[in-house]
């Protein structure tokens, strides 16, 4: 089976945290800032975490290698090997 390709536009816009959450920058921050309230500009400075439903869409369709891997219990495999 061939490798899956990451959508490069999505990799530039979204980052996946170590816990598997998807972070994204805020919208409406590029121009016409004088028409926006000060509170909106202040809140838009930081990145936000996407909702689980939106994160699932991003990870499934655009960032296939950003998905969290299932952990295996290392103690369990050592005991079974012996």
C-alpha positions in Angstrom: 0.0 0.0 0.0 1.5 3.4 -0.9 2.1 6.2 1.5 -0.7 8.6 2.2 0.0 12.2 1.4 -0.4 15.0 3.8 -2.3 18.1 2.5 0.4 20.7 2.7 -2.0 23.6 3.2 -3.5 21.9 6.2 0.0 21.2 7.6 0.7 24.9 7.5 -2.5 25.9 9.2 -2.9 23.2 11.9 -0.6 21.7 14.5 -1.2 18.5 16.4 -0.3 18.5 20.1 1.3 15.6 21.9 -2.0 14.6 23.4 -3.6 14.5 20.0 -5.5 17.8 20.0 -5.5 20.0 16.9 -4.4 23.6 17.3 -5.3 26.4 14.9 -4.8 30.1 14.6 -7.8 32.5 14.9 -9.6 33.8 11.8 -10.2 37.5 10.9 -6.8 38.8 12.0 -5.2 39.9 8.7 -6.7 43.2 7.7 -9.2 45.9 8.6 -8.3 45.7 12.3 -9.5 49.2 13.1 -13.1 48.0 12.6 -12.8 45.2 15.1 -13.2 45.5 18.8 -10.2 45.5 21.1 -11.3 42.3 22.9 -11.6 40.4 19.6 -8.1 41.4 18.5 -6.8 40.4 21.9 -8.4 37.0 21.9 -7.3 36.3 18.3 -3.6 36.6 19.2 -3.4 33.1 20.6 -4.1 29.8 18.9 -7.1 27.8 19.9 -8.0 24.1 20.1 -10.5 22.8 17.7 -13.5 20.9 18.8 -13.2 17.1 18.8 -15.6 16.8 15.8 -13.6 19.3 13.7 -10.3 17.8 14.8 -11.4 14.4 13.7 -12.2 15.7 10.2 -8.8 17.4 9.9 -6.8 14.4 11.1 -8.7 11.9 9.0 -8.8 13.8 5.7 -5.8 16.1 5.7 -3.1 15.0 8.3 -3.0 11.2 8.2 0.3 11.0 10.1 -0.8 13.4 12.8 -3.1 10.9 14.3 -2.2 9.6 17.7 -0.8 6.1 17.8 -2.3 3.5 20.1 -0.1 2.8 23.1 1.0 -0.7 23.9 1.7 -1.8 27.4 5.4 -2.6 27.4 5.1 -4.7 30.6 2.5 -6.9 29.0 4.6 -7.7 26.0 7.6 -8.5 28.1 5.6 -10.9 30.3 4.1 -12.6 27.3 7.5 -13.0 25.7 8.8 -14.9 28.8 
